[in-house]
Amino acid sequence: MGLKCGIVGLPNVGKSTLFNCLTNAKAQAANFPFCTIEPNVGMITVPDERLQQLETIVKPERVVPTTVEIVDIAGLVKGASKGEGLGNKFLANIRETDAIIHVLRCFDNENITHVDGSIDPVRDKETIDMELQLKDLESVEGRIQKVKKQAQTGGDKEAKYTYDVLERVHTHLLGGNSVRSLGLDENEQKAIYDLHLITLKPVMYVCNVDEKDIAGNNYVEAVQQAVAAEDAEVLTLATAIEAEIGELEDSEERQMFLQDIGLSEPGLNKLIRKAYAMLNLETYFTAGVKEVRAWTYHKGFKAPQAAGVIHTDFEKGFIRAEVIKLTDFIKLGSEQAVKEAGKMSVEGKEYVVQDGDIMHFRFNV
């Protein structure tokens, strides 16, 4: 299941540093705008202690975690929707992602320049929002012109429905609002899905702070107030500190460092898990001596759909699923013990998969 998050923001807010931390890649990071021209792409594993628990019990030949693709998109600037600063290319890169991680600078540092000359994360957010909204407005207006006549003169109910949705979205965007705040239902979103509207994508705001401000500061509070009406996550992160943590290869040394700065785990772990949840994703496991593996599925998937994540043949020929709850597996210590205790259930096509299920699928091609 290919899933992609795009890191966006103004130049010099810490996007490439965050990307480097997440992927252990070395994207160029420098103190001038447009340092990142082509998007850097990396795969990150989703931290999940349940995999380690399964590994301890099963002792497999290999362990395969679930992953999310991260794209470091070059800094947007005012006028990007009109092509400023290579804007059209950057906006096209954002359109291809499933969710947005919007990095906001929430720290003072005279040695790191800001494109607008002062630190104001709410203003920066509004600058990016406006450019993304203008790009969406362009897409919506183009589609309205295509379906208007068909909707108003013909008997095409689908065209009429799509036109009505587009008109609502158009009005909302003209009011300076992102589409995600309109509250479109599933059918309405399907009607305009092929437009891949940028401001309809789920968003997480990452407030990049100094080490001393990990617990928050006035800039962070201002961001939280500014996005209160949005369906969005806000996470405070010190990317400079996360970079230092990433350099420590010894796990004990890393844990001591975290304790010294008052953290129980790297902030990046929280970011990755929040991004995963933001995409409405959950994990089920397959566990055997050859491999313990985490599989990504969309929350609400039924057993055949979840089986299809492994291979389409599993979904087409689905017969049943043998399901073990992770807590039972850990408590009893083996699949055989679970079976003997009567804790393994056999589920059919209507079973809704639960996060953490250990599954074995029976199918017939």
C-alpha positions in Angstrom: 0.0 0.0 0.0 1.9 3.1 -1.2 1.4 6.0 1.2 3.1 9.3 0.9 3.4 12.3 3.2 4.8 15.6 1.9 6.8 18.0 4.1 6.0 21.6 3.2 6.7 25.1 4.5 8.4 28.3 3.7 12.2 28.2 3.0 14.5 27.9 6.1 11.9 26.6 8.6 13.6 23.2 9.1 11.9 20.9 6.4 15.1 19.3 5.1 16.5 18.8 8.7 13.2 17.1 9.6 13.4 14.9 6.5 17.0 14.0 7.2 16.0 13.0 10.8 13.1 10.9 9.6 14.9 9.0 6.9 18.5 9.2 8.0 19.1 10.6 4.6 21.3 13.6 4.0 19.3 16.0 2.0 21.2 19.3 1.6 20.3 21.7 4.3 21.6 25.3 4.0 20.8 28.8 5.2 19.3 30.1 2.0 16.0 29.8 0.1 15.5 27.1 -2.6 18.3 24.9 -1.3 16.0 22.0 -2.0 14.9 22.1 -5.7 14.0 18.5 -6.5 11.9 16.7 -3.9 13.9 14.3 -1.8 12.1 11.0 -1.2 12.7 8.5 1.6 10.9 5.5 3.3 10.4 5.6 7.0 9.4 2.7 9.3 6.5 3.2 11.6 7.7 2.6 15.2 5.7 -0.3 16.8 6.8 -2.0 20.0 4.3 -4.8 19.2 6.7 -6.1 16.5 9.5 -6.4 19.1 7.1 -8.3 21.4 6.2 -10.7 18.5 9.9 -11.1 17.5 10.8 -12.1 21.1 8.1 -14.9 21.2 8.3 -16.2 17.6 12.0 -15.7 16.9 11.5 -15.4 13.2 14.2 -15.3 10.5 13.3 -11.7 9.7 11.0 -8.8 10.9 9.4 -6.5 8.4 7.8 -3.2 9.7 5.3 -1.1 7.9 6.4 2.0 6.1 5.3 5.5 5.0 7.0 7.4 2.1 8.2 10.9 3.0 8.7 13.6 0.4 10.7 16.8 1.3 9.1 19.4 -1.0 11.1 22.6 -1.7 10.1 25.8 0.2 7.0 27.5 -1.1 6.9 31.3 -1.3 4.3 34.0 -1.8 3.1 33.8 -5.4 3.8 30.1 -5.8 0.4 29.5 -7.2 1.3 31.9 -10.1 4.7 30.2 -10.6 6.9 32.2 -8.3 9.9 30.4 -7.0 9.3 27.4 -9.2 5.9 27.2 -7.5 3.9 25.2 -10.0 6.5 22.4 -9.9 6.4 22.4 -6.1 2.6 22.4 -6.0 2.5 19.5 -8.4 4.7 17.5 -6.0 2.3 18.3 -3.1 -0.7 17.2 -5.1 0.8 13.7 -5.4 0.9 13.1 -1.6 -1.7 11.6 0.6 -1.2 14.0 3.6 0.8 17.1 4.4 3.3 17.8 7.2 3.5 21.6 7.4 6.6 22.8 9.2 6.4 26.2 11.0 9.4 28.0 12.4 8.7 28.8 16.1 12.2 29.8 17.2 14.3 32.9 17.1 17.8 32.7 15.6 19.5 35.7 14.1 21.9 33.5 12.2 19.1 31.8 10.2 17.4 34.1 7.8 13.6 34.3 7.3 12.3 35.1 3.8 9.9 37.7 5.4 12.4 39.1 7.8 10.7 38.2 11.0 9.4 35.2 12.9 5.6 34.8 12.8 4.4 31.2 12.3 0.8 32.1 11.9 1.6 34.5 9.1 3.8 31.8 7.5 0.9 29.3 7.8 -1.5 31.8 6.1 1.0 32.4 3.3 1.2 28.7 2.5 -2.5 28.2 3.0 -3.3 31.0 0.5 -1.0 29.6 -2.2 -2.5 26.1 -1.8 -6.1 27.5 -1.8 -5.4 29.5 -4.9 -4.1 26.4 -6.7 -7.2 24.5 -5.7 -9.4 27.4 -6.8 -7.8 27.2 -10.2 -8.6 23.5 -10.4 -12.2 23.9 -9.2 -13.0 26.7 -11.6 -11.6 24.7 -14.5 -13.9 21.8 -13.6 -16.9 24.0 -13.1 -16.7 25.3 -16.6 -16.6 21.7 -17.9 -19.6 20.4 -16.1 -21.8 23.5 -15.8 -23.7 23.2 -19.1 -24.1 19.4 -18.7 -25.5 20.0 -15.2 -27.9 22.8 -16.0 -29.3 21.7 -19.4 -29.2 17.9 -19.4 -30.8 15.2 -17.3 -27.4 14.0 -15.9 -28.0 13.7 -12.2 -24.4 12.8 -11.5 -23.2 16.0 -13.3 -25.7 18.0 -11.3 -24.5 16.5 -8.1 -20.8 17.1 -8.9 -21.6 20.7 -10.0 -23.4 21.4 -6.7 -20.4 20.1 -4.7 -18.0 22.1 -6.8 -20.0 25.3 -6.2 -19.9 24.7 -2.5 -16.1 24.1 -2.6 -15.7 27.2 -4.8 -17.5 29.5 -2.4 -15.5 28.0 0.5 -12.2 28.6 -1.2 -13.2 32.2 -2.1 -13.7 32.8 1.6 -10.1 32.0 2.2 -10.8 28.5 3.7 -9.1 25.2 3.0 -11.4 22.5 1.6 -10.8 20.1 4.6 -12.7 22.5 6.9 -15.8 22.3 4.7 -16.8 18.9 6.1 -17.6 17.1 2.9 -19.0 13.6 3.3 -17.7 10.5 1.6 -19.9 10.8 -1.5 -19.1 14.5 -1.9 -15.4 13.8 -1.7 -15.7 11.0 -4.2 -17.4 13.4 -6.7 -14.3 15.6 -6.8 -11.6 13.0 -6.0 -9.9 13.2 -9.4 -9.1 16.9 -8.8 -6.7 15.8 -6.0 -7.3 19.1 -4.1 -4.4 20.0 -2.0 -6.3 21.6 0.8 -8.6 18.6 1.2 -5.6 16.5 2.3 -5.2 15.9 6.0 -2.5 18.1 7.6 -0.3 18.1 10.6 1.4 21.3 11.8 4.9 20.7 13.2 6.1 23.6 15.3 9.9 23.6 15.0 11.3 25.0 18.3 14.5 25.4 20.3 15.5 22.7 22.8 14.4 24.9 25.7 11.0 25.3 24.2 10.1 21.6 23.7 7.2 22.0 26.1 5.9 24.9 24.0 6.3 28.7 23.7 4.2 31.7 22.7 4.7 30.9 19.0 3.3 27.4 19.5 0.4 28.8 21.5 -0.4 31.2 18.6 -0.4 28.3 16.1 -2.7 26.2 18.3 -5.2 29.1 18.4 -4.9 29.7 14.7 -5.7 26.1 13.7 -8.3 25.4 16.5 -11.1 25.4 13.9 -9.3 23.0 11.6 -9.3 19.2 11.8 -5.5 19.2 12.2 -2.8 17.8 14.5 -0.3 20.2 16.1 3.1 18.7 17.2 6.0 20.5 18.9 9.4 19.3 17.8 13.0 20.5 18.1 14.5 19.3 14.8 18.0 20.3 15.9 17.7 18.0 18.9 16.1 15.2 16.9 19.2 15.4 14.6 21.5 15.0 17.6 19.5 12.0 18.8 19.7 10.4 15.4 23.5 10.6 15.5 23.6 8.5 18.6 24.0 4.8 17.6 24.2 3.3 21.1 20.6 2.7 22.4 21.6 3.3 26.1 23.4 6.5 25.2 20.3 7.6 23.3 18.0 6.8 26.2 20.2 8.8 28.6 20.2 11.8 26.2 16.4 11.6 26.1 16.1 11.5 29.9 18.4 14.5 30.2 16.1 16.6 28.0 12.9 15.2 29.6 11.7 13.0 26.8 10.5 9.4 27.0 11.2 8.8 23.3 12.3 10.8 20.2 9.7 13.3 19.0 10.0 11.8 15.6 8.3 8.6 16.8 5.3 10.6 17.8 5.3 12.4 14.4 5.4 9.1 12.4 2.6 7.5 14.5 0.5 10.6 14.2 1.1 10.8 10.4 0.1 7.1 10.2 -3.1 7.7 12.2 -3.8 10.9 10.2 -4.0 8.8 7.1 -6.6 6.7 8.9 -4.3 3.7 8.9 -4.0 0.7 11.2 -1.8 -2.4 11.4 -2.4 -6.1 11.5 0.4 -8.8 11.7 1.3 -12.1 10.2 3.6 -14.2 12.4 5.6 -17.3 11.6 9.1 -18.6 11.9 10.0 -17.4 8.5 8.7 -13.8 9.0 6.9 -11.5 11.4 5.4 -8.7 9.4 3.3 -5.6 9.9 0.7 -4.9 7.2 -0.9 -1.5 6.7 -4.7 -1.3 6.0 -7.3 1.5 6.1 -9.4 1.6 9.3 -12.7 -0.2 8.7 -11.4 -2.7 6.2 -13.1 -6.1 6.3 -11.1 -9.3 6.2 -11.1 -9.8 2.4 -9.8 -6.2 1.9 -7.1 -6.7 4.5 -6.1 -9.9 2.8 -5.9 -8.0 -0.5 -3.1 -5.9 1.0 -0.9 -9.0 0.9 -2.0 -10.0 -2.6 -5.0 -9.4 -4.8 -5.5 -13.2 -5.1 -6.0 -13.4 -1.3 -9.0 -11.0 -1.6 -10.5 -12.6 -4.8 -10.3 -16.1 -3.4 -11.0 -15.3 0.3 -12.5 -18.2 2.3 -11.9 -17.2 5.9 -9.5 -15.6 8.3 -8.0 -17.1 11.4 -7.6 -14.3 13.9 -5.6 -14.1 17.2 -5.7 -11.1 19.4 -2.2 -9.8 20.2 -2.8 -9.7 24.0 -3.8 -13.4 23.9 -0.7 -14.3 21.9 1.6 -12.5 24.2 0.0 -13.9 27.3 -0.1 -17.5 26.1 3.2 -17.5 24.3 2.5 -19.4 21.1 -0.1 -19.9 18.4 -0.6 -23.5 19.5 -1.3 -22.4 23.1 -3.8 -19.9 21.8 -5.6 -22.6 19.8 -5.6 -25.0 22.8 -7.1 -22.2 25.0 -9.9 -21.7 22.4 -8.8 -18.1 21.8 -8.3 -18.2 18.0 -11.5 -17.1 16.1 -12.4 -18.0 12.6 -13.9 -15.0 10.8 -15.8 -14.6 7.5 -16.1 -11.8 4.9 -17.9 -9.4 7.2 -15.3 -9.3 9.9 -13.9 -5.8 10.5 -10.2 -6.1 11.1 -9.0 -4.6 14.4 -5.7 -2.8 15.0 -3.1 -5.4 16.2 -4.9 -8.5 15.0 -2.6 -11.4 14.1 -4.1 -12.9 11.0 -3.8 -16.0 8.8 -5.9 -16.1 5.6 -7.4 -19.1 3.9 -8.1 -18.6 0.2 -8.7 -20.4 -3.0 -7.5 -19.1 -6.4 
